């Protein structure tokens, strides 16, 4: 099997790349450590979240059973699957691997995908918990090239929804996250809380934690799930506790120091 230290692979088109991580990874299911490895690689694929690939030798093979399920990736090849059984708990098609990845072919090795022979990957949500070193991690593998900074500011920030100013502050927190628009977190006392309607929606972020949402009721209508907050944010984003952010993409306007900010065009624009 190719040694982890030799697996640093970068492709000219930047579609797929893998690189080793020095972090100790453990995966738990049914109270049992299914995978325990200090030789993990992270696969980066355009349009997907990062994924851990773990050497087969670091996985409990006695708990794995082959599956008839298979899938095809036009860049990596045909994937085969295993199910996991621990006691009376079974999770079907929980991990996959590439018996003959395209990269093992001399015709495709330079252009398509890294050689993943000898490595397996798990569906995140089919496992009970994941640990990097002794810290539990959530949602998906964390990207080592992603950064989240939360900075205190005295900028004058106004949020307009349905023609009404629903939030205004001179003490926002600005959250800068790699690849995403600047988010303006506003102290709750500077938001018109009488307009906020609690929502059942929640989402999770591996860098910020579990988010809960508010809809906003203005005189024209109810603007569904347009604001969010973190009751117990992750450590790197701890300062945003007690603050509310609004989708730049969906409000009428976010005005900063008298200048209306351009609306981002992304997956949140039309929700």
BAFI-3210 file (N, C-alpha, C; in Angstrom, 3 decimals, decimal comma, padded with zeros to 6 digits):
// residues 271
n [1|2|3|4|5|6|7|8|9|10|11|12|13|14|15|16|17|18|19|20|21|22|23|24|25|26|27|28|29|30|31|32|33|34|35|36|37|38|39|40|41|42|43|44|45|46|47|48|49|50|51|52|53|54|55|56|57|58|59|60|61|62|63|64|65|66|67|68|69|70|71|72|73|74|75|76|77|78|79|80|81|82|83|84|85|86|87|88|89|90|91|92|93|94|95|96|97|98|99|100|101|102|103|104|105|106|107|108|109|110|111|112|113|114|115|116|117|118|119|120|121|122|123|124|125|126|127|128|129|130|131|132|133|134|135|136|137|138|139|140|141|142|143|144|145|146|147|148|149|150|151|152|153|154|155|156|157|158|159|160|161|162|163|164|165|166|167|168|169|170|171|172|173|174|175|176|177|178|179|180|181|182|183|184|185|186|187|188|189|190|191|192|193|194|195|196|197|198|199|200|201|202|203|204|205|206|207|208|209|210|211|212|213|214|215|216|217|218|219|220|221|222|223|224|225|226|227|228|229|230|231|232|233|234|235|236|237|238|239|240|241|242|243|244|245|246|247|248|249|250|251|252|253|254|255|256|257|258|259|260|261|262|263|264|265|266|267|268|269|270|271]
n.u [000,852|000,517|002,518|001,399|002,776|003,563|001,344|000,586|-001,033|-001,613|-003,758|-003,826|-006,211|-007,425|-009,619|-009,793|-007,990|-005,644|-004,338|-002,114|-003,087|-001,897|-003,413|-004,794|-007,250|-010,369|-013,164|-016,440|-018,905|-021,830|-020,772|-018,253|-014,921|-014,485|-012,707|-009,317|-006,814|-003,642|-002,787|-004,255|-005,747|-006,963|-009,493|-010,103|-012,613|-013,992|-016,983|-017,816|-017,859|-014,875|-013,388|-012,519|-010,157|-009,256|-006,683|-007,116|-005,992|-006,307|-008,864|-011,644|-011,960|-013,300|-015,818|-017,001|-019,014|-019,324|-021,164|-023,812|-024,153|-023,170|-021,465|-020,749|-018,107|-017,195|-014,603|-013,128|-013,739|-015,253|-017,077|-017,092|-018,939|-019,225|-021,076|-021,647|-021,608|-022,356|-022,842|-026,291|-026,752|-026,869|-025,486|-026,151|-024,249|-022,169|-019,555|-017,159|-015,037|-012,457|-011,838|-010,458|-009,330|-009,498|-007,053|-005,209|-004,816|-002,654|-003,370|-005,014|-003,986|-002,627|-004,484|-006,964|-007,888|-006,543|-004,672|-006,473|-006,355|-006,468|-007,507|-010,337|-013,553|-015,957|-019,512|-020,450|-022,758|-023,635|-022,193|-021,644|-020,019|-017,151|-013,673|-011,028|-007,834|-008,432|-010,738|-014,126|-015,561|-017,794|-020,379|-018,833|-015,594|-013,132|-011,895|-008,541|-007,711|-009,567|-010,706|-011,995|-012,749|-013,699|-014,455|-014,583|-016,307|-016,885|-018,479|-021,294|-024,109|-026,951|-029,963|-032,324|-035,544|-038,378|-038,893|-038,532|-036,438|-034,936|-032,896|-030,219|-027,036|-024,049|-022,125|-021,295|-020,399|-018,108|-018,015|-015,694|-015,345|-013,642|-014,214|-016,884|-019,556|-019,059|-020,384|-022,658|-022,975|-025,279|-025,875|-028,414|-030,009|-030,021|-031,659|-034,932|-036,813|-039,483|-040,301|-039,336|-039,792|-039,691|-038,222|-038,541|-036,402|-033,048|-029,504|-026,194|-022,742|-019,353|-017,477|-018,692|-020,868|-024,146|-026,877|-029,776|-032,910|-034,647|-037,705|-038,859|-041,301|-042,718|-044,615|-045,463|-045,200|-044,347|-041,024|-039,419|-037,183|-034,901|-032,978|-030,400|-028,912|-026,403|-026,707|-024,938|-022,093|-019,287|-015,884|-014,030|-015,686|-016,862|-017,483|-019,799|-022,038|-025,159|-025,736|-027,275|-027,541|-028,208|-029,373|-027,456|-028,074|-030,841|-032,214|-033,679|-031,725|-028,382|-026,770|-023,788|-021,983|-023,324|-023,243|-024,723|-024,541|-023,406|-025,493|-024,779|-024,444|-025,473|-025,983|-027,837|-029,392|-032,007|-033,622]
n.v [-001,201|002,243|004,534|006,816|009,275|009,599|010,270|012,816|014,548|016,572|017,971|019,193|020,375|020,888|019,479|017,043|016,154|014,765|014,655|013,951|013,933|015,014|014,424|012,399|010,062|008,771|006,619|005,974|003,527|002,149|002,128|001,152|001,424|001,777|002,533|003,442|005,506|006,928|007,646|008,911|010,176|013,141|013,708|015,990|017,211|018,881|020,624|019,034|018,235|017,958|014,673|011,991|009,448|006,243|003,988|000,542|-001,245|-000,077|-000,412|-002,094|-005,011|-007,320|-006,553|-005,846|-006,451|-007,611|-005,813|-005,847|-003,521|-000,914|001,868|004,367|006,518|009,022|009,949|008,636|005,911|002,614|002,013|-000,196|-001,592|-001,860|-003,137|-002,460|-004,200|-004,173|-005,815|-005,870|-003,887|-002,608|-001,014|-000,267|-000,419|001,333|002,106|002,735|001,727|001,706|-000,812|-001,037|001,648|004,355|005,631|003,641|002,749|002,999|004,600|006,531|007,622|010,098|012,057|011,828|010,633|010,314|007,412|005,324|002,789|000,424|002,099|003,248|004,857|006,412|006,908|009,807|010,356|007,841|006,826|006,957|008,791|010,956|011,533|013,838|013,635|014,034|015,457|015,783|015,852|017,281|016,876|016,975|016,122|018,407|021,132|021,766|024,083|025,976|028,863|030,532|033,632|035,770|038,996|041,823|044,923|048,445|049,300|050,758|049,020|048,150|046,336|045,633|044,523|043,648|046,311|047,479|048,538|046,147|045,524|047,194|048,411|049,529|047,917|045,394|041,937|040,738|038,049|036,256|033,879|031,463|031,526|032,280|034,787|037,821|037,723|039,408|039,658|040,465|042,041|040,723|042,594|044,690|044,034|043,999|042,352|041,758|041,164|038,722|035,304|032,182|029,356|025,962|025,052|023,843|023,736|022,375|023,073|022,292|024,071|026,099|025,185|024,172|025,600|027,570|028,905|031,959|033,228|036,261|038,607|041,012|043,941|043,313|040,521|037,166|036,378|033,630|031,744|033,466|034,446|033,567|031,919|030,929|028,988|027,550|027,956|026,578|026,351|027,953|029,875|031,104|033,681|034,552|033,826|034,810|036,593|037,570|036,657|037,618|036,517|037,757|037,426|037,409|039,385|042,719|044,686|045,031|047,428|049,036|051,291|053,289|052,391|050,391|046,895|044,613|042,034|038,651|035,976|032,845|029,506|030,103|032,128|031,973|030,644]
n.w [000,000|-000,773|000,995|003,509|003,637|001,046|-000,343|-001,020|-003,353|-006,069|-008,467|-011,803|-012,616|-010,242|-009,261|-007,799|-004,938|-002,620|000,685|003,407|006,880|010,032|012,208|014,778|014,286|015,331|015,058|016,107|016,741|018,041|020,623|020,242|019,091|015,811|013,848|014,074|013,706|012,805|010,404|008,414|005,398|003,784|001,488|-001,042|-003,004|-005,674|-005,112|-003,042|000,487|002,547|002,939|005,082|004,439|005,366|006,291|005,480|007,261|009,716|010,585|012,083|010,842|011,529|012,167|009,885|006,991|003,655|001,137|-001,324|-002,577|-004,835|-006,329|-008,822|-009,667|-011,872|-011,838|-009,891|-009,927|-009,597|-006,711|-003,949|-001,159|002,456|005,225|008,735|011,780|015,142|017,994|018,432|016,664|013,398|010,613|007,411|004,393|005,182|004,762|002,158|-000,596|-003,127|-005,157|-007,596|-008,418|-010,803|-010,922|-010,678|-013,155|-015,872|-017,972|-016,932|-014,634|-014,464|-014,854|-013,578|-010,688|-007,318|-006,229|-004,424|-003,404|-000,813|001,071|002,970|003,285|005,428|005,740|007,249|008,869|009,492|011,495|015,078|016,452|016,000|016,378|016,499|017,593|020,998|020,769|020,030|016,805|014,367|011,871|009,290|007,917|008,970|007,150|006,673|005,477|005,867|007,532|010,386|011,591|014,192|014,734|016,825|016,353|015,622|013,665|011,981|011,621|009,796|009,335|006,945|006,356|004,517|004,079|006,553|009,248|011,007|012,650|014,268|014,968|016,709|017,555|016,296|015,680|013,383|011,289|009,612|007,251|005,461|002,032|002,211|002,446|004,358|007,588|009,651|012,952|015,343|018,446|020,600|021,926|020,193|018,179|016,840|018,738|018,970|016,470|015,847|015,152|016,531|014,956|013,717|012,383|012,143|011,839|011,325|011,809|011,301|012,217|013,627|015,132|016,366|014,822|015,442|014,240|013,290|012,039|010,506|011,146|009,331|008,355|005,815|005,341|006,558|006,862|006,193|008,211|008,168|009,771|012,149|015,031|017,440|020,119|021,732|020,684|018,794|020,007|018,512|017,519|019,634|020,490|019,192|020,587|021,931|019,929|016,802|013,423|010,024|006,832|004,354|001,725|001,494|002,837|002,552|002,601|003,810|005,517|005,911|007,711|006,319|003,710|001,334|001,240|-001,267|-002,529|-002,006|-004,420|-004,159|-002,773|-000,808|-001,694|-002,760|-000,977]
ca.u [000,000|001,282|002,660|000,660|003,610|003,740|000,043|000,272|-001,279|-002,364|-004,092|-003,779|-007,539|-007,866|-010,912|-009,620|-006,649|-005,591|-003,124|-002,152|-003,305|-001,185|-004,338|-005,221|-008,688|-011,097|-014,566|-017,146|-020,271|-022,299|-019,885|-017,004|-014,064|-014,483|-011,477|-008,364|-005,705|-002,781|-002,270|-005,431|-005,626|-008,197|-009,760|-010,803|-013,227|-014,777|-018,420|-018,095|-017,119|-013,712|-013,696|-011,396|-009,912|-008,538|-006,095|-007,868|-005,344|-006,679|-010,317|-012,059|-012,503|-014,183|-017,160|-017,428|-019,521|-019,476|-022,511|-024,020|-024,305|-022,019|-021,691|-019,706|-017,641|-016,507|-013,200|-012,408|-013,972|-016,391|-016,933|-017,762|-019,391|-019,337|-021,951|-021,011|-022,461|-021,831|-023,936|-027,543|-026,872|-026,331|-025,622|-025,937|-023,477|-021,627|-018,248|-016,895|-013,640|-012,291|-010,948|-009,613|-009,550|-008,976|-005,657|-004,338|-004,620|-001,616|-003,991|-005,801|-003,368|-002,156|-005,533|-008,233|-007,981|-005,453|-004,790|-007,051|-006,312|-006,049|-008,153|-011,800|-014,195|-017,218|-020,556|-020,353|-023,967|-023,920|-021,412|-022,157|-019,166|-015,828|-012,738|-009,681|-007,187|-009,479|-011,834|-015,167|-015,823|-019,169|-020,923|-017,953|-014,174|-012,816|-010,929|-007,424|-007,477|-010,685|-010,467|-013,110|-012,336|-014,791|-013,825|-015,438|-016,242|-017,766|-019,187|-022,739|-024,749|-028,415|-030,568|-033,655|-036,350|-039,757|-038,948|-038,377|-035,168|-035,229|-031,735|-029,287|-026,057|-022,692|-021,206|-021,468|-019,279|-017,981|-017,483|-015,043|-015,143|-013,064|-015,111|-018,265|-019,710|-018,947|-021,647|-022,742|-023,684|-025,777|-026,361|-029,873|-030,686|-030,072|-032,589|-036,334|-037,165|-040,919|-040,525|-038,730|-040,631|-038,844|-038,413|-038,124|-035,222|-031,723|-028,429|-024,945|-021,511|-018,227|-016,629|-019,433|-021,764|-025,541|-027,602|-031,234|-033,339|-035,823|-038,364|-039,090|-042,637|-042,860|-045,998|-045,843|-045,313|-043,372|-039,830|-039,096|-035,820|-034,020|-031,965|-029,989|-028,043|-025,776|-026,881|-023,680|-021,198|-018,007|-014,884|-013,423|-016,689|-017,577|-017,927|-021,097|-023,138|-025,902|-025,847|-028,136|-027,102|-029,246|-028,871|-027,177|-028,642|-032,300|-032,794|-033,723|-030,419|-027,503|-026,105|-022,639|-021,425|-024,037|-023,066|-025,460|-023,666|-023,867|-026,048|-024,061|-025,200|-025,026|-027,054|-028,820|-030,031|-033,424|-034,360]
ca.v [000,000|003,475|005,139|008,076|010,438|009,721|010,433|014,199|014,561|017,745|017,817|020,449|020,998|021,135|018,861|016,099|016,073|014,183|014,922|013,356|014,785|014,490|014,260|011,053|009,958|007,599|006,589|005,152|003,075|001,171|002,098|000,481|002,161|001,051|002,906|004,114|005,688|008,111|007,685|009,259|011,211|013,891|013,873|017,222|017,061|020,075|020,462|018,148|018,526|017,062|013,331|011,199|008,093|005,585|002,707|-000,657|-001,904|000,622|-000,564|-003,384|-005,817|-008,352|-005,980|-005,458|-007,494|-007,072|-005,459|-005,930|-002,164|-000,331|003,151|004,710|007,899|009,162|010,309|007,730|004,530|001,897|001,825|-001,298|-001,157|-002,758|-002,785|-002,620|-004,792|-004,182|-006,339|-005,947|-002,710|-002,767|000,142|-000,792|000,359|002,427|002,552|002,359|001,711|001,539|-001,953|-000,749|003,058|004,733|006,047|002,477|002,503|003,867|005,537|007,556|008,034|011,478|013,023|011,691|010,659|009,662|005,975|005,116|001,384|000,218|003,081|003,214|006,067|006,158|007,924|010,471|010,251|006,443|006,541|007,664|009,932|011,058|012,281|014,211|013,570|013,752|016,401|015,307|016,726|017,101|017,202|016,404|016,380|019,834|021,508|022,479|025,359|026,874|029,641|031,336|034,701|036,600|040,241|042,892|046,114|049,566|049,710|050,975|048,016|048,145|045,250|046,033|043,412|044,073|047,768|047,927|048,295|045,159|045,459|048,308|048,356|050,058|046,966|044,069|041,024|040,365|036,699|036,030|032,441|031,233|031,163|032,697|036,223|038,323|037,677|040,441|039,152|041,654|041,729|040,535|043,816|045,623|043,469|044,162|040,984|041,535|040,704|037,406|034,131|030,975|028,386|024,589|024,735|023,860|023,226|022,175|023,471|021,756|025,163|027,049|024,492|023,957|026,860|027,645|029,956|032,802|033,934|037,664|039,047|042,442|044,264|042,746|039,061|036,466|036,004|032,365|031,270|034,467|034,797|032,417|032,179|029,741|029,009|027,053|027,854|025,896|027,181|028,963|030,905|031,283|035,064|034,876|033,529|036,017|037,453|037,077|037,018|037,590|036,168|038,878|037,109|037,396|040,617|043,815|045,346|045,214|048,713|049,132|052,647|054,057|051,822|049,140|045,818|043,841|040,740|037,511|035,005|031,514|028,528|030,633|033,312|031,838|029,782]
ca.w [000,000|-000,811|002,310|003,662|003,352|-000,397|-000,971|-001,338|-004,788|-006,506|-009,868|-012,552|-012,679|-008,869|-008,992|-006,714|-004,393|-001,286|001,427|004,742|008,040|011,198|013,328|015,163|014,049|015,797|014,657|017,079|016,442|019,015|021,776|019,862|018,157|014,543|013,153|014,958|012,767|012,785|009,027|007,616|004,375|003,510|000,066|-001,411|-004,323|-005,972|-004,946|-001,920|001,705|002,683|003,446|005,577|003,945|006,453|005,863|005,858|008,392|010,947|010,745|012,637|009,752|012,073|012,304|008,542|006,101|002,296|000,684|-002,779|-003,087|-005,523|-006,996|-009,800|-009,750|-013,159|-011,652|-008,988|-010,320|-009,022|-005,265|-003,274|000,168|003,599|006,344|010,038|012,813|016,513|018,809|017,687|015,795|012,048|009,722|006,064|003,414|005,990|004,270|000,770|-001,023|-004,565|-005,391|-008,759|-008,785|-012,115|-010,805|-010,787|-014,573|-016,440|-018,913|-016,250|-013,378|-014,438|-015,125|-012,874|-009,233|-006,598|-006,037|-003,092|-003,009|000,566|001,937|003,015|003,814|006,121|005,765|008,550|009,695|009,841|012,690|016,255|016,791|015,391|017,225|016,107|018,906|021,987|020,556|019,129|015,664|013,938|010,547|008,270|008,177|008,918|006,115|007,306|004,808|006,151|008,744|010,879|012,499|014,704|015,168|017,350|015,510|015,960|012,448|012,085|010,769|009,774|008,562|006,482|005,833|004,277|004,165|007,929|009,910|012,053|013,547|014,074|016,047|016,549|018,186|015,708|015,476|011,981|011,158|008,323|007,057|004,139|000,945|002,446|002,660|005,730|008,317|010,679|014,133|016,033|019,807|020,640|022,361|019,067|017,198|017,231|019,074|018,807|015,094|015,678|015,372|016,597|013,881|014,012|011,575|012,752|010,993|012,051|011,132|012,068|012,701|014,461|016,040|015,971|014,666|015,447|013,315|013,476|010,945|010,854|010,736|009,070|008,003|004,518|005,404|007,389|006,105|006,852|008,485|007,576|010,775|012,954|016,187|018,035|021,573|022,303|019,527|018,946|020,678|017,648|017,219|020,907|020,711|018,579|021,508|022,291|018,752|015,726|012,071|008,998|005,507|003,446|000,431|001,442|003,392|001,574|002,568|004,955|005,311|006,811|007,665|005,304|002,376|001,165|000,802|-002,419|-002,152|-002,590|-005,217|-003,739|-002,529|000,143|-002,275|-003,108|-000,033]
c.u [000,878|001,348|001,968|001,514|003,829|002,447|-000,325|000,185|-002,094|-002,542|-004,206|-005,132|-008,139|-009,229|-010,813|-008,169|-006,730|-004,294|-003,228|-002,485|-002,546|-002,113|-004,725|-006,734|-009,235|-012,571|-015,283|-018,544|-020,648|-021,397|-018,539|-016,219|-013,907|-013,192|-010,614|-007,081|-004,961|-002,169|-003,400|-005,045|-006,988|-008,322|-010,576|-011,315|-014,159|-016,269|-018,812|-017,337|-015,922|-014,126|-012,422|-011,340|-008,905|-007,926|-006,926|-007,304|-005,716|-008,172|-010,632|-012,736|-013,467|-015,619|-017,765|-017,954|-019,752|-020,938|-022,594|-024,096|-023,027|-022,422|-020,532|-019,382|-016,857|-015,024|-012,424|-012,603|-015,207|-016,116|-017,714|-018,010|-019,322|-020,425|-021,199|-022,024|-021,716|-022,969|-025,198|-027,772|-026,173|-026,510|-025,195|-025,104|-022,818|-020,292|-018,029|-015,399|-013,605|-011,319|-009,975|-009,843|-008,920|-007,493|-004,698|-004,093|-003,606|-002,217|-004,645|-005,096|-002,992|-003,285|-006,744|-008,101|-006,764|-005,727|-005,215|-007,087|-005,784|-006,648|-009,669|-012,303|-015,544|-018,219|-020,607|-021,556|-024,380|-023,087|-021,959|-021,325|-017,799|-014,945|-011,457|-008,911|-008,274|-010,674|-012,855|-015,411|-017,159|-019,351|-020,099|-016,514|-013,897|-011,687|-009,776|-007,124|-008,611|-010,422|-011,726|-012,555|-013,566|-014,165|-014,871|-015,252|-017,117|-018,463|-020,682|-023,411|-026,260|-028,894|-031,998|-034,344|-037,782|-039,931|-038,781|-036,960|-035,438|-034,055|-030,821|-028,328|-024,777|-021,677|-021,404|-020,220|-019,271|-017,319|-016,985|-014,731|-014,707|-014,122|-016,550|-018,355|-019,447|-020,328|-021,575|-023,604|-024,000|-026,253|-027,885|-030,603|-030,784|-030,925|-034,010|-036,932|-038,659|-041,254|-040,037|-039,713|-039,729|-039,227|-037,998|-036,847|-033,953|-030,722|-027,177|-023,763|-020,338|-017,341|-017,343|-020,393|-023,164|-026,294|-029,104|-031,649|-034,535|-036,400|-038,618|-040,437|-042,639|-044,291|-046,424|-046,053|-044,331|-042,226|-039,213|-037,584|-034,756|-032,891|-031,606|-029,091|-027,487|-025,898|-025,591|-022,677|-019,927|-016,964|-014,344|-014,384|-017,448|-018,138|-019,310|-022,281|-023,821|-026,071|-026,706|-027,575|-028,263|-028,620|-028,691|-027,939|-030,140|-032,964|-032,912|-032,356|-029,696|-026,666|-025,010|-021,991|-022,013|-023,954|-023,794|-024,533|-024,272|-024,383|-025,249|-025,007|-024,670|-026,219|-028,115|-029,658|-031,534|-034,208|-035,386]
c.v [001,237|004,098|006,492|009,265|010,643|010,077|011,878|014,337|015,789|017,674|019,178|021,157|021,241|020,529|017,901|016,151|015,404|014,616|014,321|014,386|014,188|014,177|012,794|010,994|008,659|007,744|005,576|004,804|002,013|001,028|001,453|001,359|001,309|001,298|003,709|004,280|006,997|008,293|007,974|010,249|011,892|014,041|015,139|017,039|018,236|019,770|019,559|018,625|017,583|015,724|012,649|009,864|007,445|004,282|001,513|-001,306|-001,279|000,526|-001,975|-004,228|-006,887|-007,871|-005,607|-006,664|-006,901|-006,837|-005,649|-004,546|-001,711|001,003|003,418|006,193|008,049|009,526|009,323|006,260|003,943|001,611|000,607|-000,894|-002,277|-002,222|-003,067|-003,196|-004,767|-004,621|-006,474|-004,732|-002,960|-001,450|-000,297|000,169|001,575|002,937|002,043|002,396|001,466|000,391|-001,710|000,696|003,378|005,080|004,870|002,085|003,489|004,909|006,717|008,180|009,504|012,490|012,944|011,757|010,010|008,180|005,700|003,647|001,257|001,203|002,932|004,534|005,684|007,269|008,505|010,171|008,818|005,977|007,367|008,887|009,791|011,906|012,570|014,414|013,246|014,687|015,811|016,332|016,329|017,449|016,602|016,718|017,870|020,089|022,271|023,826|026,352|027,570|030,423|032,344|035,495|037,840|041,239|044,142|047,220|050,094|049,879|050,028|048,101|046,994|045,646|044,828|043,906|045,568|048,325|047,642|047,375|044,995|046,625|048,325|049,103|049,126|045,558|043,208|040,661|038,993|036,508|034,538|032,202|030,794|031,609|034,205|036,598|038,266|038,667|039,915|040,336|041,268|041,660|041,811|044,858|045,095|043,674|042,776|040,699|041,023|039,280|036,297|032,904|029,982|027,003|024,212|024,764|023,292|023,089|022,547|022,933|022,822|026,079|026,387|024,322|025,280|026,643|028,894|030,748|033,154|035,353|038,097|040,557|042,692|043,631|041,239|038,501|035,999|034,784|032,155|032,205|034,887|033,565|032,853|030,852|029,851|028,579|026,878|027,077|026,888|028,286|030,091|031,321|032,689|035,362|034,491|034,833|037,000|036,771|037,570|036,863|037,233|037,418|038,706|037,394|038,603|041,659|044,459|045,145|046,447|048,845|050,496|053,450|053,498|050,487|048,073|045,061|042,488|039,613|036,651|033,621|030,646|029,030|031,748|033,168|030,980|030,585]
c.w [000,000|000,572|002,352|003,251|001,856|-001,112|-001,264|-002,844|-005,146|-008,011|-010,544|-012,569|-011,298|-008,556|-007,825|-006,245|-003,029|-000,625|002,820|005,798|009,217|012,371|013,530|015,077|014,624|015,448|015,538|016,575|017,473|020,220|021,509|018,901|016,901|013,776|014,108|014,158|012,984|011,405|008,041|006,520|004,227|002,006|-000,144|-002,837|-004,559|-005,863|-003,798|-000,683|001,794|003,283|003,924|004,839|004,891|005,939|006,355|007,110|009,730|011,248|011,248|011,539|010,260|012,236|010,949|007,777|004,717|001,944|-000,825|-003,416|-003,795|-006,137|-007,943|-009,723|-011,036|-013,029|-010,791|-009,349|-009,662|-007,552|-004,811|-001,821|001,193|004,526|007,636|011,014|014,143|017,420|017,980|016,799|014,461|011,308|008,324|005,210|004,061|005,490|002,861|000,487|-002,525|-004,824|-006,542|-009,185|-010,130|-012,054|-010,872|-012,234|-015,127|-017,369|-018,215|-015,067|-013,335|-014,446|-014,210|-011,358|-008,596|-006,415|-004,601|-002,695|-001,590|001,550|001,866|003,601|004,404|005,825|007,172|009,435|010,000|011,028|013,857|016,597|016,157|016,303|016,456|017,404|019,938|021,863|019,599|018,034|015,052|012,460|009,403|008,636|008,044|007,920|006,760|006,666|005,030|007,483|009,090|011,879|012,900|015,328|015,676|016,493|016,090|014,709|012,745|011,100|010,930|008,895|008,238|005,856|005,667|004,410|005,560|008,433|011,099|013,021|013,229|015,262|015,673|017,211|017,627|015,895|013,998|011,910|009,734|008,216|005,623|003,136|001,104|002,627|004,114|006,375|009,473|011,829|015,042|017,431|019,839|021,025|021,260|017,918|017,717|017,496|018,959|017,400|014,863|016,024|015,418|015,517|014,359|013,270|012,424|011,755|011,848|011,180|011,941|012,681|013,684|015,430|015,471|015,965|014,763|014,680|013,836|012,116|011,435|010,283|010,576|008,602|006,683|004,577|006,427|006,492|006,798|007,004|007,917|008,520|011,587|014,102|016,684|019,552|022,273|021,154|019,853|019,448|019,784|017,280|018,472|021,081|020,144|019,461|021,912|021,149|017,689|014,397|011,099|007,656|004,652|002,136|000,347|002,103|002,285|001,446|003,894|004,643|006,365|006,629|006,506|003,900|002,282|000,588|-000,373|-001,950|-002,802|-003,425|-004,859|-003,412|-001,571|-000,472|-002,441|-002,138|000,749]
res [x|x|x|x|x|x|x|x|x|x|x|x|x|x|x|x|x|x|x|x|x|x|x|x|x|x|x|x|x|x|x|x|x|x|x|x|x|x|x|x|x|x|x|x|x|x|x|x|x|x|x|x|x|x|x|x|x|x|x|x|x|x|x|x|x|x|x|x|x|x|x|x|x|x|x|x|x|x|x|x|x|x|x|x|x|x|x|x|x|x|x|x|x|x|x|x|x|x|x|x|x|x|x|x|x|x|x|x|x|x|x|x|x|x|x|x|x|x|x|x|x|x|x|x|x|x|x|x|x|x|x|x|x|x|x|x|x|x|x|x|x|x|x|x|x|x|x|x|x|x|x|x|x|x|x|x|x|x|x|x|x|x|x|x|x|x|x|x|x|x|x|x|x|x|x|x|x|x|x|x|x|x|x|x|x|x|x|x|x|x|x|x|x|x|x|x|x|x|x|x|x|x|x|x|x|x|x|x|x|x|x|x|x|x|x|x|x|x|x|x|x|x|x|x|x|x|x|x|x|x|x|x|x|x|x|x|x|x|x|x|x|x|x|x|x|x|x|x|x|x|x|x|x|x|x|x|x|x|x|x|x|x|x|x|x|x|x|x|x|x|x]
***
